[in-house]
Amino acid sequence: MKKLAIVYHSGYGHTAFAAQKVFEGAATVDGIEAKLVAVGGDHVTPWEELKNADALIFGTPTYMGSVSAPFKGFMDESSKVWMGREWKDKVAAGFTVSGSPSGDKQSTLQALSTFALQHGMVWVGYDRMPEVYTGVAPENARNRLGSFSGLMLQAAQTAPDQSFLPGDLASASDFGQRVATLFAKKIR
């Protein structure tokens, strides 16, 4: 089994809920062992476990136009990993959640992709065309927000399990499955 870690920070539970959906999609791919890894706050980063993972999907809320401070702390703490090139050639991808349709999520995905590329990783985007162009109702449309550099999700200011539109949750599962599928092809 090849290992895929979904590394995320969640301030209010919304990104954790999205990470679970990404995990569920990744777990459907044969030969992939997916795992959720929370970082920041009281969580101790399992650096050795991440070193042994074959692929990493990064997830963070978008706060003030970028990654959350705890996730940025994780990024900064990875400097020893960077110096040792421990993540070189691993598959990487990213997702972000904010309360508004834009919320400057693109800058968060750019920060995540730059971070991965600095580590020498191979970045995977989201390939699905926005289904709103095919007549699917916006609440059910996958890739509703039209992002290709990674997954963007919008969460209402309610409980995490009530915050997402059905199409956004389907997008999260699709995204996890896409990354795991490409990763499975890369390793064969």
C-alpha positions as CSV (number, residue, x, y, z in Angstrom):
1,M,0.0,0.0,0.0
2,K,1.2,3.5,-0.9
3,K,0.6,6.2,1.7
4,L,-1.2,9.5,1.2
5,A,-1.5,12.0,4.0
6,I,-4.1,14.8,4.1
7,V,-2.3,17.4,6.2
8,Y,-4.6,20.2,7.3
9,H,-5.4,22.9,9.9
10,S,-9.0,23.7,10.8
11,G,-9.9,26.7,12.9
12,Y,-13.6,26.2,13.3
13,G,-14.1,22.6,12.0
14,H,-15.0,23.5,8.4
15,T,-11.6,22.6,6.9
16,A,-11.6,19.4,9.0
17,F,-15.0,18.4,7.6
18,A,-13.7,19.1,4.0
19,A,-10.5,17.1,4.8
20,Q,-12.7,14.1,5.7
21,K,-14.5,14.3,2.3
22,V,-11.1,14.5,0.5
23,F,-10.0,11.5,2.6
24,E,-13.1,9.6,1.6
25,G,-12.5,10.2,-2.1
26,A,-8.8,9.2,-1.8
27,A,-9.7,6.0,0.2
28,T,-11.7,4.7,-2.8
29,V,-8.5,4.2,-4.9
30,D,-7.1,0.7,-4.7
31,G,-3.5,0.4,-3.3
32,I,-3.8,3.7,-1.5
33,E,-3.8,4.1,2.3
34,A,-5.1,7.5,3.1
35,K,-4.7,9.2,6.5
36,L,-5.8,12.5,8.0
37,V,-3.1,14.5,9.8
38,A,-4.2,17.6,11.7
39,V,-1.5,20.2,12.3
40,G,-1.3,23.4,14.4
41,G,-2.7,24.2,17.8
42,D,-2.3,21.2,20.2
43,H,-1.4,18.8,17.4
44,V,2.2,17.5,17.3
45,T,3.3,17.2,13.7
46,P,4.3,13.6,12.9
47,W,7.4,14.5,10.8
48,E,8.6,10.9,10.4
49,E,5.2,9.8,9.3
50,L,5.0,12.6,6.7
51,K,8.5,11.7,5.5
52,N,7.3,8.1,4.9
53,A,4.1,9.2,3.1
54,D,4.3,9.0,-0.7
55,A,1.9,11.9,-1.4
56,L,0.6,14.9,0.6
57,I,-2.6,16.9,0.2
58,F,-2.5,20.2,2.1
59,G,-5.6,21.8,3.4
60,T,-6.1,25.1,5.2
61,P,-8.7,27.8,5.7
62,T,-8.1,31.0,3.9
63,Y,-7.7,33.7,6.6
64,M,-6.9,37.3,5.5
65,G,-6.0,36.1,2.0
66,S,-3.6,33.3,2.8
67,V,-3.1,30.1,4.8
68,S,-4.0,30.2,8.5
69,A,-1.3,31.1,10.9
70,P,-1.1,27.6,12.4
71,F,-0.7,26.1,8.9
72,K,2.0,28.7,8.1
73,G,3.7,27.6,11.2
74,F,3.7,24.0,9.9
75,M,5.1,25.3,6.6
76,D,7.9,27.2,8.4
77,E,8.7,24.2,10.6
78,S,9.2,22.1,7.5
79,S,12.6,23.8,6.8
80,K,14.5,20.8,8.1
81,V,12.5,18.6,5.7
82,W,13.2,21.1,2.9
83,M,17.0,21.1,3.7
84,G,17.1,17.3,3.5
85,R,14.9,17.2,0.4
86,E,12.7,14.6,2.1
87,W,9.6,15.4,0.1
88,K,11.3,15.6,-3.3
89,D,9.2,14.0,-6.1
90,K,6.3,13.3,-3.8
91,V,2.9,14.1,-5.3
92,A,1.3,17.2,-3.7
93,A,-2.1,19.0,-3.9
94,G,-4.0,21.5,-1.9
95,F,-7.5,22.7,-0.9
96,T,-8.8,25.7,1.0
97,V,-12.1,26.8,2.6
98,S,-13.5,30.2,3.3
99,G,-16.9,31.8,3.9
100,S,-17.2,33.7,0.7
101,P,-17.1,32.5,-2.9
102,S,-13.7,34.2,-3.5
103,G,-12.3,35.0,-0.1
104,D,-9.0,35.4,-1.9
105,K,-8.6,31.6,-2.0
106,Q,-6.5,31.7,-5.1
107,S,-3.7,33.3,-3.1
108,T,-3.9,30.5,-0.6
109,L,-3.6,27.9,-3.3
110,Q,-0.7,29.8,-4.7
111,A,1.0,29.7,-1.3
112,L,0.4,26.0,-1.0
113,S,1.7,25.2,-4.5
114,T,4.8,27.4,-4.0
115,F,5.4,25.6,-0.7
116,A,5.1,22.2,-2.4
117,L,7.3,23.2,-5.4
118,Q,10.0,24.6,-3.0
119,H,10.1,21.1,-1.5
120,G,10.6,19.6,-5.0
121,M,7.1,18.0,-5.1
122,V,4.9,17.4,-8.1
123,W,1.8,19.6,-7.9
124,V,-1.6,18.2,-8.9
125,G,-4.5,20.6,-9.7
126,Y,-8.2,19.9,-10.0
127,D,-9.2,18.9,-13.6
128,R,-13.0,19.0,-13.4
129,M,-14.8,21.6,-15.6
130,P,-17.2,23.7,-13.6
131,E,-20.5,21.9,-13.9
132,V,-22.5,25.2,-13.8
133,Y,-21.5,25.5,-17.5
134,T,-23.3,22.3,-18.3
135,G,-26.6,23.3,-16.7
136,V,-26.2,21.6,-13.3
137,A,-27.8,23.7,-10.6
138,P,-25.2,25.7,-8.7
139,E,-25.8,24.0,-5.4
140,N,-25.1,20.6,-7.0
141,A,-22.4,21.7,-9.4
142,R,-18.9,20.2,-8.9
143,N,-16.1,22.7,-9.1
144,R,-18.7,25.4,-8.7
145,L,-16.1,28.0,-7.9
146,G,-14.1,27.2,-11.0
147,S,-10.6,26.5,-9.6
148,F,-8.0,24.4,-11.4
149,S,-4.9,25.0,-9.3
150,G,-6.5,23.2,-6.4
151,L,-9.8,22.7,-4.7
152,M,-11.7,25.8,-3.4
153,L,-14.7,25.3,-1.1
154,Q,-17.1,27.8,0.4
155,A,-18.6,27.2,3.9
156,A,-21.5,29.0,5.5
157,Q,-21.1,30.3,9.0
158,T,-23.0,27.4,10.4
159,A,-22.0,24.0,11.9
160,P,-19.5,22.3,9.6
161,D,-21.8,19.4,8.7
162,Q,-24.4,21.9,7.5
163,S,-22.1,24.5,5.9
164,F,-21.4,23.0,2.4
165,L,-23.4,22.7,-0.7
166,P,-23.8,19.1,-2.0
167,G,-21.7,20.0,-5.1
168,D,-18.9,21.3,-3.0
169,L,-18.8,18.1,-0.9
170,A,-18.8,16.0,-4.1
171,S,-16.0,18.2,-5.4
172,A,-13.9,17.4,-2.2
173,S,-14.4,13.7,-2.7
174,D,-13.6,14.0,-6.4
175,F,-10.5,15.9,-5.6
176,G,-9.2,13.3,-3.2
177,Q,-9.9,10.5,-5.7
178,R,-8.2,12.4,-8.5
179,V,-5.0,13.0,-6.5
180,A,-4.9,9.4,-5.3
181,T,-5.6,8.1,-8.8
182,L,-2.8,10.1,-10.4
183,F,-0.5,9.2,-7.6
184,A,-1.4,5.5,-8.1
185,K,-0.5,5.8,-11.8
186,K,2.8,7.6,-10.9
187,I,3.9,4.8,-8.7
188,R,3.2,1.9,-11.1
